[in-house]
């Protein structure tokens, strides 16, 4: 049975106050639903920020590992990747003219498999990105990492920005609905942008018809959507932008039967709760079930 928003508001008010007090007490140290997504975003950021002195590389097909490259090839690829980081257009163009594969990858530690394009995106080198794309770099190649499998250049850009790089990748047919594998399988560029609170990028992805209803399929709690992530953040404009999407399924639930409304209650954010209720959010959970969920995560 679906309850009216006023009855729901009356029932959940004590729970919101409880959540607010608990969040203040915990100082944000306790895990919240969907926190694995944010942890994974942090891991992605750490991957993007590395600057290895010695890089291992392999080609687009992954058929050639470090041991099979000649010293000259390794030197040229390292020069190529370093030139991308530094924005040295002359060197990058020269390497491409000499036949280097613009889809070459860099491997360090757990075979992260970042492409040259991802390196350029992580460094926010827009001129390098355009040069690589024009030279045949594939924006939809993915990383190979046990924790961050399936990361694309657009996901990197959705986290780090700016929106002009997102625009550029989309113009070269980057998949706006690409999904990761690994710990949080099913995460999309939109989820990444929402999690990073990149409002302008969220709007750009929505304008490109990114699917707002895609759900994660990995993690101890799965079935998380971009709206559920937004319901735990402070930026209400992102929340409103997602809700305004005609196809939004505002009452969809995750693997624990939690909707965006429940996530907002757990976060103790009364403003978010009101925004969701005003736009048709509800829950089929009984007051007792809702109370148990709130206590579980606080």
N, C-alpha and C positions, 0 to 999 in steps of 0.2 A: 504494500500500500504506500503510495506517495503522499507525503505530507505537504501542506502549504508552507511557503517560505517563512511565514510568521511563526508558525508552530515550531518549525525547525530551528529558527533563530532563538526562540524561547528555550528550547531544549538544550541547545549547544552553548548558550552563553556561559553557564558555569564551567563547561569543559574548556572554553576559550580562555577564561580567567585562570583556570588550572594550568593550561598549557603555557600561558604567558609567564606565570610564576615559576613553573618548572624550567622554562627556557632561560630565565634570568638566573636561576640557581645553578643550572648546568653550565652557564656561560658558553653555550654552543659547543660543548665538548662531546655531547652524546650524538650518536648517529641518528639521522633522520631518514625517513623513507626516501629512497632515490639518491641517498648520499653517495652510493657507489658511482653514480654518474659523475658527480662533482669530483670525486677522488680520481676517476679515470681522466677527467679533464685536466686535473693537476698533473697526472702522469704524462699526459700528452704534452702539456706545457714543458715538462722537464725534458721530454724527448726533443722538443723543438729547440731548446736552448743550449743543447750540447755543442761544444766546439772541439772535436777530437783532433789531436795533433797528427795522428796517423789514421787514415780512413781505409776501410775495406769496402770494396765495391763489387757489384755484379750487374749484368746487363738486364735489359727489359724482361727477358724470358726467365731470368734466374738460373740460366744454364752454365754460367761462367762465374766461379767463385774467385776469391782473392788469389788462391794458389795457382790458378790458370792464367792470370794476367801477367804479361811481361813487365819488367821494371819500368819500361818506357810508358806502357799503357797506364800503369798505376800512377806514375808521375803526372801524366797528362790529365787524368781524371781528377786527381787531387788539386791540380792547378785550376781545372775547370770549376770544381765545387767551391774552392776558395775565392775565385774570381766572382762567382755568383754572390757569395756572402758579402763581398766588398763592393759589388756593383761595378765591376770592371768590364764594361761592355766590349771594349776592344779585344780583350783576351777571350771572353766568352764567344764572341763572333768568330774569332780566329780558330778556336778549338772546334766549333761546329763546322766551319769550312773544311777543317782537316778530317772530318768524318766522325767526331765523337757523337755517341748516341745521346740525344737530349733527354732520353728517359733513363739515363744511368742512375743507379741508386747508391746510397751510402749505407754501409752496415757497420754498426758498432755495438758492442755488448750483446744484447739479445736479438741481433739481426732485425733491427728496426725497419730497414728497407725503405727509408725515405727517398723519394725521387728527387732529382735536381730541382724540379718544379716546387716540391714541398719545401725544400731548403730556401728557395727564393721567396716563397710565400711566408715562411716563418720569419724571414729577415725583413719582410715588408718591402722587397725590392720590386716595385711595380714595373720598372723598365726591363728588369731581367725576366720577370714573369711573362711579359708580352713577347719578348724575344724568344723565349723557350717555346711558348705556345705557337708562335708563328713558324718556328723551326720544327714543329711536329711533336712537341711534348704532349703526352696524353694526360688530361686533367683527372681522369677516372681510374688511374692506377692506384693501388692501395698498398698500405704497409703490411709487413709480415712480422708480427710480434705477438707473442702468446697473450699479452694483456690488451694490446691495442690493435688487434687484427682488423684490417679493412678501413683504416683511416685514409681519407682522400685529401687532396689539396684544398677542396672547398670546405671540408670540416676544419682544417687548420685555419683557413681564412675566416671562417665563421667564429672562431674563438678569438683570434688575434686582431682581425680587421686589417685595414679599414674597409669600408663598404665598396670603395672603388676597385679593390682587388677582387672582391666577391663578384662585382659586375663583370669584370674582365673574364673571370673563370666561367661564369654563366654564358657569356657571349661565345666562348669556345666550347660550349655544350657540356659543361660540368654537370653531373647528375645531382640535382637538388634533393633527391630522395635516397641517395646512397646510404647504406646502412653498415655499421661496424659489425665485427664479430668479436669473439673473446668474452671478457668478463661482463660487459654490458652490450651484448649483441643486440643489434637493431637500432642503436642510436643513430640519429641523422644530423645533417648540418643544422637543421632548424633547432633540434634539441641542444646542440652545441652552442648555438648563438643565444638561446634562451638561458642556458646554464651560465654562460659568460656575461649575461645581461647586456648583450650587444643589440640595443633597440633598433638602430638604423638597419642593421644587417637582418634582424628578424623581419622587419617590414619589407626589405628587398627580397628575401626568400619567399615570403608570402605573396608578393607581387609576381613572383615566378612560379606560383602555384605549387609551392612545397606542400606536401600532404601533412596536415596538422594532426591527423589521427593515427599515424604510425605509432606502433608500440614496441618497446624493447622486448626482447625474447630471452635475454640472459640475465644472470644475477639471481640472488636469493629471492628478491622481489622483482617480478617481471611484469610486463604489460603497462609500463610507465609511458605516458605521453608528454608532449611538449607542454601542454596545459597543466599537467600535474607538477612539472618542474617549475613553471611560472608561478604556480600557487604557493610556492615556498620562497619566492623572492620578493624583494621590495619594490621593483619597478612595475607599477600598476599599468603603465602604458603598454608594456609588452603583453601583460595579461589581457588587457582590453583589445589589443590587436588580434590576438589569437581567438578570443571570443567572437569578434566581429567577422571572422571568416565564415562564410555561409555554410560550409560543410562541417563545422566543428561539432563534435559529439561531446557535449559538455558533461554528460553523466556517465561516460564510459568508465570502467573500473579496472584496476590492476589485478594481479594474482591473489591479492588479499581482500578483494572486494572494496578497495578504497578508490573513491572518485577524487577529482580535483578539490571538491568541497571538503572532503575529509582531510586531504593534505593541508588545506588552509586552516582547518580547525586544529590540527596537530601543531602547526606553526604558530598558532595563537594570534593570527592576523585578522582582526575583526573587519578591517577595510576590504581585504580580499574576499572574505566570507560574504560580505554584503554585495560586492560586485558580482560574485558568482550567483548568489540567490536572485539578484535582480535580473539575471539573464537566464533564468530557468534551471539553475542547478538544484539538485535534490539528492536524496539518498534513500535507499531501501533498508539501510541498517536501522535496527532498533536503538533507542537511547542507550540501552545497556551495552549493546555491541559496539556502538560508537565510543562509549566511555572506556571500554576495555582496550580498544585500539589506541586511543589517546594515551592511556596509561602505559601501554606497551612501548611506545616510542619516546616517552619522557621520563 
